[in-house]
Amino acid sequence: MSMRRVQLAPGEQFDNSYLNRTGAFNAEAMVAATQIVADVRARGDEALREYTERFDGVRLETFRVSDEAIEAAAAQLDDSLRDALHHAARQIRDFHERQKKQSWFSTREDGALVGAKVQPLDSVGIYVPGGRALYPSTVLMNALPAQVAGVKRIVCVTPPTKDGTLDPAIVEACRIAGVTEIYSVGGAQAVAALAYGTQSIAPVDKITGPGNAFVAAAKRAVSGDVGIDMVAGPSEVCVVADTTADPSHVAIDLMAQAEHDPLASCYLVCFDAAYADEVERCIEGHIAQSTRADITRTSLDNQGLIVVVPDRAAAVEAVNVIAPEHLELHVDHAMDLVGAIRHAGAIFLGDWTPEAVGDYIAGPNHTLPTGGTARFSSPLSTDEFVKRSSIIQYTPAALLADGKSIMAIAQREGLWAHRRSVEIRWESLVGDLAARED
């Protein structure tokens, strides 16, 4: 295993040319997903059955998971895992409770009232991946913010297994997080069903959750007809480490991201080439014990990058260019760097904060911007599950105060009725004032 390496000289700038990113857009997946979405939109459940049989190897007549099946699956869950899921849920819920926005109103001196009414979405759909791994944490991180925001209908879709069984951990996570419906359907066809509805699945207002390239493409295809959280690319981590950092810890933290996906990107920013060598030796030691060694090695060989920088300022600049999904600061006085970090989805400070604590239990959301989109995007939050309506109420005094300005702008834009709608009211008010003075 050998990660690609760049060594920056003093004053040399790190830029995007060093990165090996493919981006979230996959043209081939987009073509296929668009066709699937159109087919499901046209034929509903029958198209779902055909795609589920083709891609998942099972023919289902009914997609909704019954209450009896949910109870049976949940009963199989190990008590220690159940306790862990409840522990995680308490902390995730507590964090997201602190994000809730309230409606607000403000009254000006002239009596005009302006404000915003904040209300939850009616329904959301959560995509929970299958395939290489099962992710009950995805259920918690997507459904709990929706529940906290006040969403009443929370739908979970997840690919079926070939024997038709359910993962007990995913079922329990759904129960904990307030999921109201579970459907055994995955892929682009599940996204289409959530967006447009079928005979057995009612449509939702917004779709969240990660997935493969075809799921991401389908979310892009339906965006605009329904809301989506983001179009996520492969997962990524950037670790900044100085010589105070344990190279074995840095190595396993890089691997923790690499084992997700052969396309996952892992960046090590450090200050010494010899230290980078030691981290790579530690990776070789860990990888011999890994149950996901092939995926991990492929990711690090093809998508890994070590950046050796001359100082902390250069390290920060490299981080801001990468704009990573996850950023670990394994450096002395890590908090001192936080103010200079402009772009990162989540920041983990110090040796005792591996990225895994954020994935599962710390509380902040693990649905984060990927592929450099942390330059303009934020983690999933309760904000994704509410909408705001502006509230405006003018008094006669307020319209008198603002009327001339409104008419001047409307006149410049050539919108006659806009101007006249204010002008006839303004003239009436001016006339009333003149009559009183007489």
N, C-alpha and C positions, 0 to 999 in steps of 0.2 A: 504494500500500500504506500502510495506516494502522492501527497497533495501538491498541486501546482503552487509555485512560490514566486513572490515578488519582493525584492528588497529595495526600499526607497532611500535615496541619498538625502542628506539634509537639504531642505528647500525644494525637493522634488514633489510634485503634486500627484496624488492618487486620483484617478478618474474612472469613468464607466468603461473605458476600453479594457480595463483589467478584468471586468466581470464577464461571466459566461452565462448570462441570463437569456432564456428563450421567451420570457413574458407569459402572460396568462392567456394570450390568444393563440389558439391552435386551429389553423384553417381547415385541416382535414376533419377534426372533431366538430367544427362549426357546421360543416356541410352535412355530416351525418346526423348531428343533433337537431338541426333545423328540419330535416326530413322526418325524423321521429316525432318531433313536436307537432308538425302539421298532421301527421297520420293519427296521432292520439287525439288531436283536436277534432278530427273528422270522424273517427270511428270509435272513440271512447274505450270502454272496457275490453272490447274484442281486440283492439290493437295492443292494449296493456298485456293481455294474456299471451298474444303471439310474441311480443318482445321479451316478456318474462321467461317464456319457454326457451326462446332462442339464446338469451344472454345468461340466464340464471339456471337453466336446466330443469325447471319445474313448471308444470301446468297447474295453474290455480284457477278455480272457478269463483272463489271469493277472496277479495284482497283484505277486507277489514278483519283485524284480529279480534276475536270474540272476548268478552269479559271472562269467560271460563278459561280460555287459553292463556289469558294474561295472568289469572290467578294461579293456574297450574305452573306456568313458567316461573313466576315470582317465588313460589313455594320451593323451588329447587335451588335458590340462591344461598350460597354459603353465608352464615351469619356475620363473619368478619368482613366480608365484602359489602354486605348490606349496611353494616355500621359505618364503613368507610364512605359509602355513597351518601348516607345521611349526614355525616360529618362535613363532607365537601359541600353538600347542598346548603347547610346552615351558613357556611362562610361565604359562599357565592351569593346567596340571597341577601345576606347582610351588606355585602359590598354594593350590590346593585340597588338596594333600598336607598342608599345614600346618593344615587344618581338621579332619583326621580325629580322631574320638573313639575311645578305647579302652575296653574293658570294665574295670570296677573292682570291688573288693571291700573291705569294711572289717569288722573284728571288734571288737565291744564288749568291755568288761572282763568281762561276764558270759558271754562266749562266743558270743553271737548274731552271726551273719554276715549282712550285708546288702550288696547291690551291684547292678550292672547289667551285663547281657550285651549287647554291641553287635554287630549282625550286619547284613550287607547285605540289601537286598531281592532276591528271586529274579529279578525281571524288571521292566523299565521301558520305556515307550513315549515316544518323543520326536516331537512334532509340529513340522515345519519348514515354514513358510509358503511359498506360491508367490505368483502374482499380480503385484503392482506391482514386486516385486524378489525376488531369490534370496538366501538367507541361509546361506552355509556357516558363518558365525560362530555361528549358532544351534545348529548341530550340535555345534560344539566346546564351547560354553558349557553345553550340557545333557548331552552324552554323557560328557565328560571327568570331571565330578564323580561321575557314576554309576560310571564305570570305576575311578576312584580309591577310591571307597567299597567296591568289590568286587563290584558287580552283574555277573552272568555273562551274562544275556541282555538286550541293549540293542537295541530295535527302533526304526527310523526310518520314519515315514510322511510323505510329501510329495506334493502334487498332481502329477499327470502333465501333461506338455506334450501339445499336440495331435498332434505327430508322433511321440510315444512316446520321445523322446530324454531323456537325463538330463543335468543340469548337472554337468559334470566337477568343479567346485569342491565341490559338495555331496557327490559320491561320494568324493572324496579326503578331505574332512573326516570322513566316516563311517569310512573306512579308518583314518585316524590315530587317531580317538577310540574305537575298539573297538566300533563298531556291528556287531551280528551278523546283522541282517536289515534289508533295505530294501524298502518297499512303495510302489508308485505309487498312492497314494490320499490324498485330502485332504478338507477340510471336516468337517462334523459327522459324516458317515458314517465317516471315519477314526477319530475319537474313539470312536464306538460300537464299531467293530471291535476297537480296542485294549482297550476296557473289557470286552466280553462275548465276543469271539472270533467268528470265522466258520469256514466250512469250510477256509479257507486261511490264516487268521491266528489264531494262538493268543492268548488274552487275556494282559494284563500286570497287574502289581500296582499300578503308578502311572503317571500320564501327566503329562508336563511339556512346556513349550514354548508359544510365543505363537501367536496366530492372529486371524482376523477375529471379528466379533461372533458369528457362528454357531458357530465353533470354541469361543469362550469360553463360549457358552451350553451347548454340548454337554458341555463339561468340568463345568460346574455341574450339569448333569442327571445325570451318571454319578458325581459325587462322593459318596462314601459306599459305593458298590459297589467302587470303586477309589480310590486316593489321587490327588490332583492337587496341583500346586505352588501355583497361585494362579489366580484369574479376573482376567486383566489387561485393563485398558481401554486407550485410546489412549496413546501415548508422550508424555512431557513433559520439559521442561527449565526450570530457573530459573537465571538468571544474575544474580549480584549484582556490580555494577561501580561503582567509584569513578573519579575523573578520571585516575588513573594507568593505567587500562585502555585499551588500543587499541580505539577504537570499531569499527574494521573487523573485529578479531578477535571482539568481542562479537557483531557482526552476523552473521558467518558461523557462529558457534556456535549462535545462535538458529535460523538457517536449517537447520543440520544436523539439528535435531530436527523442524522443520516439514516437511521434505521427505519424511519417513516416511509421512505420512498427513494428509489434509485435516482430520482431527479431532485431530491432535497439538496439545498445548498448550505455549505458549512464554511464559515470564514474564521480564521484565527488571525488576530492582529496582535503582534508581540514586538518586543524591543531587541531581541537577540536571536541570531540564527541558531546558536547552540541550544537555546531554550526550545525553539521550534523542533529541532531534531529530537529532543527529549520527549516532547509531546507525541511525536510520531512513533517513537519507540513504545510509549505507553499505549497508544492505540493498538499496536500490533499485539501487545500483551492482553489487552481487553478483548480484542476481536476474536481471539482463539476460543474464548468462552461464550461468545454471543450466539444466541439462537437465530439471529437474523444477520449473520455474518455476510452473506452474499449481497444483500440489499445495502448494508452499511458500507462495504468495501466499494461497491459500484458508485455509490453516492460520493464518497470521499475521493475516489480516483478521478471521477469525471467532473464533479461539481465543487470539490473542495479547493480552497485557496488560503494560503498563508501569506500575510503581508507583514514584512519586517520593517518597522518604522523607527526613525531616529529619536522621537520624543513623544510626549503625551499629546501635544498639540497636533502632531501629524496623525496620531492614533484617532483622535476625535474627528479630524477631517475625513479620514478613511471611513469611519463609521457613518458620517453624514452623507457620504457618497453612496455607500452601500444601502443606507436606510433600511436596516434589517427588520424582519418580523420580530425576532427575539434578539435582545442584546444582553449579554452577560459581561459585567465589569469585574474581573478578577484582578483588581489592582489595589494598591495601598491608597487609603482615603478615597474610596470609590465615589462617595457622594459628591466630592469636589468636582467630578467630571459631569455630573448630571445637568448642570445649567448650560453647558456648552453643547450637549447632545440635542440637535434639532430634529432629527428624523429617526424614530424607532417605534415599533408597535408596542413593545413591552420591555422594560429595563429591569434587570435582575442585578442586585448589588451584593458583592462579596462572595466569599468562598462557600458560605452556608446557604446559598440561594440558587440551587440548580434550576434550570428552566422547567424541570418536571413539577416543581411546586406550583408554578403558574398554570401548567397544563391541567392540574387536577383539583387543587384544594385551597390555594391561598385566598381566592375570592375574585380578583380581577379576571376579566373574560379572556379565554384563550383563542377566541376567534379574532385574528389579527390581520392587518394588511401585509401582503406578501409582494415579492418582486420589486421592491423599491417604492411601492405605493404608500408607504408610511410618510412620504413627502407630503401627501395631501389627504390621507385617510387615517381613521382612528379605530381602536378596538370596538367590537360589538358592545352595545350598551342598551339601557332601557330607552334611549332616544330613538332607537331603530323601531320600536314597537308602539310609538305614539305619533300623533299628528297634531299640528297646531292650526287653529283658525284665528285669523286676525279679527279683532273687535274694534269698531270705530263708531262713535256717536258724536255728532257735532251739535253745538248750540248755535242760535242766531249770531251770537257774539263771535264765535269761532269762525263761522263762515264769512262774516264781515272782515275778520282779521286776515284770513287766508285767501279770500276770493280773488283779489287782483292778481296774486301770484299764480293761482291755478289757471285763471283765464289767459295770462300771458304765456304760460307753458303750452296750454292747449292750442292757442293761436299759432305758436311756432311749429307745433307738430301737425297743423292742418286739420285738426279734429274739431269740426264745427259744433257738433252736438255736445261734445265734452265741454267746450267753452260755454255754450248756451245754457246747459243744464245748471251751471253755476250762476251765469249772468242773470237769468230770470229771477232766481232766488235773491241774488245780491241786490238787484234793482228794486225788488219788493221791499227788502229790508231798509235800503237807503230811503225809499219813499216813505216808509212808516216813520223813520227817524225824522225826516223833514216835516211830516205832518204834525208830529208831537212838538217840534220846535215852534211851529206856527201857532 
